[in-house]
């Protein structure tokens, strides 16, 4: 076995941690790449500025020193928070595997970041976009089916683009989705999405697939899988054509799906399941119903509010 160099010990542990992320936690390649990149930067700092070459020598002060160095670089709170999460998960793993006796990151304070509320389209804006799609061409039929499906299911754009024809169950009105961590979930879809998908499959999919024998559901004009960049541009242009001034993306439709469900009274746990969120705290950001909307709902439904309103009408 190749002997570890002193200044490579931390990097060997990071390499082992990478296998933990992929094999045990089954995280996506992008997530794993971000973790490892952040941890390698952390290790280089420890090697260079703290003269630390082994994870057993890392102390809380070393982590704080690294975080302070990131602040001096004027990185955003969100970026620093992401890097600190990677560090905390790394040290938690080291202690769990008995590689270290203590977790030096345990009491390092997590960066507090202001949660930016997601941009949400109104039901009227969604309908305006759908109604504006020209369905006289195969491309238009496909686009209508994609936007209808996106809003009906709340899928991530990557999940939408990777859908297979075998994932679509029109008679039962649901989709089979393989989400993050290769976890499968069933997502129901409404009648309008079923109609659009059926029309696309029957009238446009064959033409767009160029006769290629593929299980893929949606094709670009070349007969291959569509890119995220293309659909991102398409959604932005569609909104612009409809005079919608909000800064939107395909993810905005996912936000709108979740928000409209909650406003309609759907339980938060159900929305969590539909979105494929592992942690319900991620879903809670969608509970941001506007105060004026809450006031309106209260005034129109609460017995006391209705009673007071009747009294005001009587006084007049």
ABEGO torsion letter per residue (X at the ends): XBBBBAAAAAAAAAAAAAAAAAAAAGBBAAAAAAAAAAAAAAAAAAAAAAGBABAAABBAAAAAAAAAAAAAAGBBAAAAAAAAAAAAAAAAAAAAAGABABBAAAABBBBBBBBBBBBBBBAAAAAAAAAABBAABAAAAAAAAAAAAAAAAGBBAAAAAABBAAABBAAAGBBBBBBBGGBBBBBBBBAAAAAAAAAAAAAAAAAAAGGBBBABABBBAAGBBBBAAAAAAAAAAAAAAAGBABBBBAAAAAAAAAAAAAAAGBBAAAAAAAAGBABAAAAAAAABBBAAAAAAAAAAABAAAAAAAAAAAAAX
